């Protein structure tokens, strides 16, 4: 074999090997891509399967309510082969959502068995029918979370407008009057809100008349703008009693201090008055001691004789007699 022939053979073998490796890689990628597509279709099939089972059960409940369904044979058992096949092998779907769907199927199947037993024994079916209707509402809320929120729990689902839930039910032919005696769309929205999903707008707390009749207190409102009242700390009874005892002790000490201070002030005032009286007495004694002592003089006999006598008191003049009058 010449060198040229050997080089041609070597290059051809390398090209064939590269082509084989590329074909194997493309086949593996195609197989993985098909598996992903099949898994997506299987997840979508779970939604269709559950929707079909729910609508069939709602028709059966409506027939029980209006009296058209009277035999237990007409109630078909719940089957879910698509869900069983998906749970039998590993997949990338949220297992929590699949577990909840399986739980809803078990609940629906149990309520169907209760209805069949009540119809078979010709007993009252109102109680099993009401419980089954409540289970249908819960299953519809689970189906909504599975299709619109990728099977997330209601607590972690994204906040959604309640009208979006109603539009989804309208698009999937879940009419409001499918279940007798209840408004189906309102019940599903309320169930989602009860389970912890954030739905807007929130229900009104007060009616219009009650709201406008209230005396609004900005500091007392929980959602007041610009300011919120601070929550009062919860005080312990023992701490409150200790604080009250401490306040009483402080008040008693303050009263006692005031009484002592009043006594001291009163003593100072009395002492000042005594000092002032003593000072005045000493000054008076000094002034008395400084004045000269003089004896009193008696008048002599000559002076008494030469003293003028007092003039006699004047007598009143008598009136002249009036003529014509006899005395």
C-alpha positions as CSV (number, residue, x, y, z in Angstrom):
1,X,0.0,0.0,0.0
2,X,1.4,3.3,-1.1
3,X,1.6,6.3,1.1
4,X,-1.1,8.1,-1.0
5,X,-3.5,5.2,-0.6
6,X,-2.9,5.0,3.1
7,X,-3.5,8.7,3.6
8,X,-6.7,8.4,1.7
9,X,-7.9,5.5,3.8
10,X,-7.0,7.3,7.0
11,X,-8.8,10.5,6.1
12,X,-11.9,8.6,5.0
13,X,-11.9,6.6,8.2
14,X,-11.7,9.7,10.3
15,X,-14.5,11.4,8.3
16,X,-16.7,8.3,8.8
17,X,-15.9,8.3,12.5
18,X,-16.8,12.0,12.8
19,X,-20.1,11.4,11.0
20,X,-20.9,8.5,13.2
21,X,-20.2,10.5,16.4
22,X,-22.3,13.4,15.0
23,X,-25.2,11.1,14.2
24,X,-25.1,9.5,17.7
25,X,-25.0,13.0,19.3
26,X,-27.9,14.1,17.2
27,X,-29.9,11.0,18.1
28,X,-29.3,11.5,21.8
29,X,-30.3,15.1,21.6
30,X,-33.4,14.2,19.6
31,X,-34.3,11.5,22.2
32,X,-33.9,13.9,25.1
33,X,-35.9,16.6,23.2
34,X,-38.7,14.1,22.5
35,X,-38.7,13.1,26.2
36,X,-39.2,16.7,27.2
37,X,-41.9,17.1,24.7
38,X,-43.6,14.0,25.9
39,X,-43.3,15.1,29.5
40,X,-44.9,18.5,28.6
41,X,-47.7,16.7,26.8
42,X,-48.2,14.3,29.7
43,X,-48.4,17.3,32.2
44,X,-51.0,18.9,29.8
45,X,-52.8,15.6,29.7
46,X,-53.2,15.6,33.4
47,X,-55.1,18.9,33.2
48,X,-57.4,17.5,30.5
49,X,-57.9,14.3,32.5
50,X,-58.8,16.2,35.7
51,X,-61.0,18.7,33.9
52,X,-63.0,15.8,32.3
53,X,-63.4,14.0,35.6
54,X,-64.6,17.2,37.4
55,X,-67.1,18.0,34.7
56,X,-68.5,14.5,34.8
57,X,-68.8,14.6,38.6
58,X,-70.6,18.0,38.4
59,X,-73.1,16.6,36.0
60,X,-73.7,13.7,38.3
61,X,-74.2,16.0,41.2
62,X,-76.6,18.1,39.2
63,X,-78.5,14.9,38.3
64,X,-78.7,13.9,41.9
65,X,-80.0,17.3,42.9
66,X,-82.8,17.5,40.2
67,X,-83.8,13.8,40.6
68,X,-82.8,12.6,37.1
69,X,-80.0,10.4,38.5
70,X,-81.5,7.8,40.8
71,X,-79.4,4.7,40.3
72,X,-75.9,4.0,41.7
73,X,-74.9,2.4,38.4
74,X,-75.0,5.8,36.7
75,X,-72.2,7.1,38.9
76,X,-68.9,6.2,37.2
77,X,-65.8,5.6,39.3
78,X,-62.9,8.1,39.0
79,X,-60.0,6.9,36.9
80,X,-56.7,8.7,36.2
81,X,-54.3,6.6,34.1
82,X,-52.4,9.7,32.9
83,X,-51.5,10.7,36.5
84,X,-50.6,7.2,37.5
85,X,-48.3,6.9,34.5
86,X,-46.6,10.2,35.3
87,X,-46.1,9.3,39.0
88,X,-44.7,5.9,38.1
89,X,-41.5,7.4,36.6
90,X,-39.2,10.2,37.5
91,X,-39.9,13.6,35.9
92,X,-39.1,17.3,36.3
93,X,-42.6,18.3,37.3
94,X,-43.4,19.7,40.8
95,X,-44.2,16.6,42.8
96,X,-46.1,18.7,45.4
97,X,-48.7,19.6,42.8
98,X,-49.0,16.1,41.5
99,X,-49.4,14.8,45.1
100,X,-52.2,17.3,45.7
101,X,-54.0,16.3,42.5
102,X,-53.7,12.6,43.6
103,X,-55.2,13.6,47.0
104,X,-58.1,15.4,45.3
105,X,-58.8,12.3,43.2
106,X,-58.9,10.1,46.3
107,X,-61.3,12.5,47.9
108,X,-63.6,12.6,44.9
109,X,-63.5,8.8,44.6
110,X,-64.5,8.5,48.3
111,X,-67.4,10.9,47.9
112,X,-68.6,9.1,44.8
113,X,-68.6,5.8,46.8
114,X,-70.7,7.6,49.5
115,X,-73.2,8.8,46.9
116,X,-73.4,5.3,45.3
117,X,-74.1,3.8,48.7
118,X,-76.8,6.4,49.6
119,X,-78.5,5.8,46.2
120,X,-78.3,2.0,46.6
121,X,-80.0,2.1,50.0
122,X,-82.5,4.8,48.9
123,X,-81.4,7.0,51.8
124,X,-80.9,10.8,52.0
125,X,-78.2,12.0,49.6
126,X,-78.2,15.7,50.5
127,X,-75.3,15.4,53.0
128,X,-73.0,13.3,50.7
129,X,-73.9,15.6,47.8
130,X,-73.0,18.7,49.7
131,X,-69.6,17.3,50.8
132,X,-68.9,16.1,47.2
133,X,-69.7,19.6,45.9
134,X,-67.2,21.1,48.4
135,X,-64.6,18.6,47.2
136,X,-65.3,19.6,43.6
137,X,-64.6,23.2,44.5
138,X,-61.3,22.3,46.1
139,X,-60.3,20.2,43.0
140,X,-61.1,23.1,40.7
141,X,-58.8,25.4,42.7
142,X,-56.1,22.8,42.6
143,X,-56.5,22.6,38.8
144,X,-56.2,26.4,38.5
145,X,-53.0,26.4,40.5
146,X,-51.6,23.5,38.3
147,X,-52.3,25.2,35.0
148,X,-51.7,28.9,35.8
149,X,-49.1,28.7,38.6
150,X,-47.2,25.5,37.7
151,X,-48.6,23.6,40.6
152,X,-47.3,25.8,43.3
153,X,-49.0,25.9,46.7
154,X,-51.4,28.8,47.2
155,X,-49.2,30.5,49.8
156,X,-46.3,30.8,47.3
157,X,-48.4,31.5,44.2
158,X,-48.1,34.9,42.6
159,X,-50.7,37.6,43.5
160,X,-53.5,37.5,41.0
161,X,-56.7,39.5,40.3
162,X,-59.8,37.6,41.2
163,X,-61.2,38.4,37.8
164,X,-58.3,36.5,36.2
165,X,-59.5,33.4,38.0
166,X,-63.1,33.9,36.8
167,X,-61.8,34.4,33.2
168,X,-59.9,31.2,33.4
169,X,-63.0,29.3,34.6
170,X,-65.1,30.9,31.8
171,X,-62.5,29.9,29.2
172,X,-62.6,26.3,30.5
173,X,-66.4,26.2,30.6
174,X,-66.8,26.1,34.3
175,X,-70.1,27.9,34.4
176,X,-71.3,29.5,37.6
177,X,-74.5,27.4,37.8
178,X,-72.9,24.0,37.2
179,X,-73.4,23.0,40.8
180,X,-76.9,23.5,42.1
181,X,-77.3,25.9,45.0
182,X,-73.9,27.6,44.9
183,X,-72.1,30.1,42.7
184,X,-69.2,28.1,41.4
185,X,-66.8,30.9,40.5
186,X,-67.3,32.8,43.7
187,X,-66.8,29.6,45.7
188,X,-63.5,28.8,43.9
189,X,-62.2,32.4,44.4
190,X,-63.1,32.2,48.1
191,X,-61.4,28.8,48.4
192,X,-58.2,30.1,46.9
193,X,-58.3,33.1,49.3
194,X,-59.0,30.8,52.3
195,X,-56.1,28.6,51.4
196,X,-53.7,31.5,51.5
197,X,-53.4,32.8,48.0
198,X,-53.2,36.6,47.5
199,X,-56.1,37.7,45.4
200,X,-56.9,41.3,44.6
201,X,-59.0,43.3,45.2
202,X,-59.6,42.2,48.8
203,X,-63.1,41.9,50.0
204,X,-64.6,45.0,51.7
205,X,-64.5,45.1,55.4
206,X,-67.4,47.6,55.7
207,X,-70.3,48.7,53.6
208,X,-70.4,52.2,52.3
209,X,-72.8,53.4,54.9
210,X,-70.8,51.9,57.7
211,X,-67.5,53.3,56.4
212,X,-68.8,56.9,56.0
213,X,-70.6,56.7,59.4
214,X,-67.4,56.0,61.2
215,X,-65.5,58.8,62.9
216,X,-62.1,58.5,61.2
217,X,-59.1,58.5,63.4
218,X,-55.9,58.7,61.4
219,X,-53.8,57.6,64.4
220,X,-56.0,54.6,65.0
221,X,-56.2,53.4,61.4
222,X,-54.0,50.5,60.5
223,X,-53.3,51.6,56.9
224,X,-53.3,55.4,57.6
225,X,-51.0,57.3,55.3
226,X,-47.8,59.0,56.6
227,X,-48.2,57.7,60.1
228,X,-49.1,54.5,61.9
229,X,-49.9,54.1,65.6
230,X,-47.3,52.0,67.4
231,X,-48.5,48.9,69.0
232,X,-48.7,49.1,72.7
233,X,-46.3,46.7,74.5
234,X,-47.9,43.9,76.4
235,X,-46.8,44.4,80.0
236,X,-46.5,41.5,82.5
237,X,-48.7,41.6,85.6
238,X,-45.8,41.1,88.0
239,X,-43.8,43.9,86.3
240,X,-46.9,46.2,86.6
241,X,-47.3,45.4,90.3
242,X,-43.6,46.0,91.0
243,X,-43.8,49.3,89.1
244,X,-46.9,50.3,91.1
245,X,-45.1,49.4,94.4
246,X,-42.1,51.4,93.4
247,X,-44.2,54.4,92.5
248,X,-46.0,54.2,95.9
249,X,-42.6,54.0,97.7
250,X,-41.3,57.0,95.8
251,X,-44.5,59.0,96.6
252,X,-44.2,58.1,100.3
253,X,-40.6,59.2,100.4
254,X,-41.5,62.5,98.6
255,X,-44.3,63.2,101.2
256,X,-42.0,62.4,104.1
257,X,-39.3,64.7,102.7
258,X,-41.9,67.5,102.3
259,X,-43.0,67.1,105.9
260,X,-39.4,67.2,107.2
261,X,-38.7,70.3,105.1
262,X,-41.9,72.0,106.4
263,X,-40.8,71.3,110.0
264,X,-37.3,72.7,109.4
265,X,-38.8,75.9,107.8
266,X,-41.2,76.3,110.7
267,X,-38.4,75.9,113.3
268,X,-36.3,78.5,111.4
269,X,-39.2,80.9,111.4
270,X,-39.8,80.5,115.2
271,X,-36.1,81.0,115.9
272,X,-36.0,84.1,113.8
273,X,-39.1,85.5,115.7
274,X,-37.4,84.7,119.1
275,X,-34.2,86.5,118.1
276,X,-36.2,89.5,116.9
277,X,-38.1,89.7,120.2
278,X,-34.9,89.4,122.2
279,X,-33.3,92.2,120.1
280,X,-36.3,94.5,120.7
281,X,-36.1,93.9,124.5
282,X,-32.4,94.6,124.6
283,X,-32.9,97.9,122.7
284,X,-35.7,98.9,125.0
285,X,-33.6,98.2,128.1
286,X,-30.7,100.3,126.7
287,X,-33.0,103.2,125.9
288,X,-34.5,103.1,129.5
289,X,-31.0,103.0,131.0
290,X,-29.9,106.1,129.0
291,X,-32.7,108.4,130.2
292,X,-32.0,110.7,133.5
293,X,-34.1,110.1,136.6
294,X,-36.2,113.2,137.8
295,X,-38.3,113.5,141.1
296,X,-41.8,114.9,140.9
297,X,-42.3,118.5,142.5
298,X,-45.3,119.4,144.8
299,X,-47.0,123.0,144.6
300,X,-46.4,125.4,147.6
301,X,-49.0,127.1,149.8
302,X,-48.3,130.6,148.4
303,X,-48.7,129.4,144.9
304,X,-52.0,127.8,145.8
305,X,-53.2,131.0,147.4
306,X,-52.1,133.2,144.6
307,X,-53.9,131.1,142.1
308,X,-57.0,132.7,140.6
309,X,-60.3,131.4,141.6
310,X,-62.6,129.9,139.0
311,X,-65.3,132.2,137.7
312,X,-68.9,131.3,138.7
313,X,-71.0,129.6,136.1
314,X,-73.4,132.0,134.3
315,X,-77.0,131.6,135.3
316,X,-79.6,131.6,132.5
317,X,-81.6,134.9,132.1
318,X,-85.3,134.7,133.0
319,X,-87.8,135.5,130.3
320,X,-90.0,138.7,130.7
321,X,-93.6,138.1,131.5
322,X,-95.9,137.9,128.7
323,X,-98.8,140.3,128.8
324,X,-102.2,138.9,129.1
325,X,-101.1,135.9,131.0
326,X,-101.9,135.6,134.7
327,X,-99.3,133.8,136.9
